Every structure is written in structure tokens, then in C-alpha cells.
Amino acid sequence: MSVDATRAVLEAVGAHEPASLESLAGGTYNAVTRVTFADGTDWVVKIPPANGTGLSYEQRLLVNEVTFYAVAAGDATIPQVVHSELDPEAPGGAYVIMTACPGQPWSAVGDELTAGETRALRAEFGSIVGRLHGVTRPAGFGYPGESLGPLSPTWRGAFADMTGAVLADAERYGVRLPRPVDQIREVLAGASDVLDEVTRPALVHFDLWQGNVLVTEVPGARRIGGIIDGERMFWGDPVADFVSTSLFDDPETDRDFLAGYASATGVPVVFTSSLRRRLNLYRAYLYLIMLTETVPRAAGPEASAGTWKAVAPRLVAALEAL
């Protein structure tokens, strides 16, 4: 089905007779297809599901993604948008076509890396993320697609909308959570005063796990080839990205990443008590998303059980720390 839809998109933009179409695995919301032409040009075509199902914040994800690529376009690791249609009611529906970045997901090649390669990649990764966090938008905080309403003038207000939406989704879908929704809501609200420290809306990817970081395939000279899947970006606290750059690990111990980050920002990250509190807020938000999305995505018993085992205890730990 995704290949047929991709052919329709290519016809709409006048790109005829590609040499090959390859559906890409790993995505869990949009349909993603790699398109190769006879001259060697590679595109990636992303099409959202026609029924619009999913979590509240997942509506108009392509607006977020196109925004991410547009504002981060100065970085060589970021795909370039070739064509886009963001209106789902347009003929053929919504889509985005972007250039393909070189490399394989870090998650797929991690076991092949030497310790030296890993350290160098962590430092390069940190530098890239630091540069991305230098991008700002003074207009407000939140998702560019405004799936949860207009951008907020405060980060505390935007984050309340974000966490409120995922908790409402959990109730709507009857999701199993390790604590009652009302209790989670109370804990998050009680810790939210620390968010008033954030006054600059920075570009936050919020999905920077190793599956969305491409690594080039030359042993001994590996580099970051691409930062992809910017669809979950928001304008907010740059610290929020540390939750996924060190997914399930402690970003405070990721010395090579932090050194690269400081080289790009000019300021070392200091893990104060308030920064750690903010991190736990963002951990809680990410873990709530991961648990809640298993229901509308019909993850199945085995996958849902695996997510519960990995995520539920970590959500409890974040809430207890708050």
C-alpha cells in the first residue's frame, strides 16, 4: 500500500519511472519509502496514515518534520526537503519528499564499532545536537503543527498542554499505567515550577535515539551521516533532548557527547538539581508516550509486554524522583 501511495505522490510532482522503491522498516507512524532514480538520486517519501489515528500530538506531524528540516537546513547532516504537501485534504493527501542521507542507523551498526569509533561518534553527535539547540523561535513554545493548540508564551504552559494531552489519550484508550492518571497529573503539576527557568524556545528533536542517527559505513572513518525523523520536534527546553540522546541511560555520564555538545554551544552542561528535575519531567513525558502509543498502534501482546517491562519501572522512578 505504501508503495502504491508513493507512486501517486511521485506522479503528482512529475517524478516518473524511478529505478526502485523500497519500503523502509523502523517507522511506527508514517509510511516511509526510499526512492532511487536511474541517475543515482535518492529520495525518501513519507506519507501519514489516511485515518489520522494515533495520539493527540501526532496529528499534523509532517508540519513538525518540515519545520525541523527547514530551520536546521544549515547543518550537513539534515535532510533537505524536495517537495511537500501538508494539507491532508489536498488531492493525493499530505506527504513530504526529502533527500536521503548516507549511512545506516546507529542502532544497526553499533555492535560493529570499536571503542574509539564510538567515542568519536558520541562527540560528533553531541556537537550536532548542540548546533541544533542554537536554533530558536521567539514566537512561542510547543509543536509547530499546533496539534494541541497554538504555541504557548511560556514553556510551563506548553508542557502542561503536552502532558495533559498524553494523559487524556491514556484515559481515552484505556492504557495500563503504573500509577493512576490523577496521581501522575498531580506529580507533574507539582514539579512544573522549575520549567519557568526556560525562557528561550529552542529547537528540540525529542526522538534522538540511535535508530534516528545514521552512521556512515567506512570502518575506521565512520561519521554521522544524518539526523532523521524530525516529526516529533517542538520548540522548548533543549535539555529535553538528553532523554533520548542517552535513551534509558544517564546523560550525565555521557562524557564524550557532553564534550562535543559544549564545543558547539560554548557552555558546558552543569547538572544542577533543577536541571535534573527538568530531566525527570521530560523522562516522564517520553515514557507516558511510549506506554500510551502501544494501544492505538495495536502493538500486540509481546511488544506491549516488552515496552511495559522496559518503560513502566522507569516512569515510576522518574515520578518518585519528582
C-alpha positions, 0 to 999 in steps of 0.5 A: 500500500505504501508503495502504491501511495508513493507512486501517486505522490511521485506522479503528482510532482512529475517524478516518473519511472524511478529505478526502485522503491523500497519500503523502509522498516523502523517507522511506527507512524508514517509510511516511509519509502526510499526512492532511487532514480536511474541517475543515482538520486535518492529520495525518501517519501513519507506519507501519514496514515489516511485515518489520522489515528494515533495520539493527540500530538501526532496529528499534523506531524509532517508540519513538525518534520518540515519545520525541523528540516527547514530551520536546521537546513544549515547543518550537513547532516539534515535532510533537505526537503524536495517537495511537500504537501501538508494539507491532508485534504489536498488531492493525493493527501499530505506527504513530504519528499526529502533527500536521503542521507548516507549511512545506516542507523546507529542502532544497526551498526553499533555492535560493529564499532570499536571503542574509539569509533564510538567515542568519536561518534558520541562527540560528533553527535553531541556537537550536532545536537548542540548546533541544533539547540542554537536554533530558536523561535521567539514566537512561542513554545510547543509543536509547530503543527499546533496539534494541541493548540497554538504555541504557548508564551511560556514553556510551563504552559506548553508542557502542561498542554503536552502532558495533559494531552498524553494523559487524556489519550491514556484515559481515552484508550484505556492504557495500563499505567503504573500509577493512576492518571490523577496521581501522575497529573498531580506529580507533574503539576507539582514539579512544573515550577522549575520549567519557568527557568526556560525562557528561550524556545529552542529547537528540540528533536525529542526522538534522538535515539540511535535508530534516528542517527545514521552512521556512515559505513567506512570502518575506521572513518565512520561519521554521522551521516544524518539526523532523521525523523524530525516529526516529533520536534517542538520548540522548548527546553533543549535539555529535553533532548538528553532523554533520548540522546542517552535513551534509558541511560544517564546523560550525565555520564555521557562524557564524550557527547557532553564534550562535543555538545559544549564545543558547539554551544560554548557552555558546558552542561552543569547538572544542577538539581533543577536541571535534573528535575527538568530531566525527570519531567521530560523522562516522564513525558517520553515514557507516558508516550511510549506506554500510551502509543502501544494501544492505538498502534495495536502493538500486540501482546509481546511488544506491549509486554516488552515496552511495559517491562522496559518503560513502566519501572522507569516512569515510576522512578522518574515520578518518585524522583519528582 
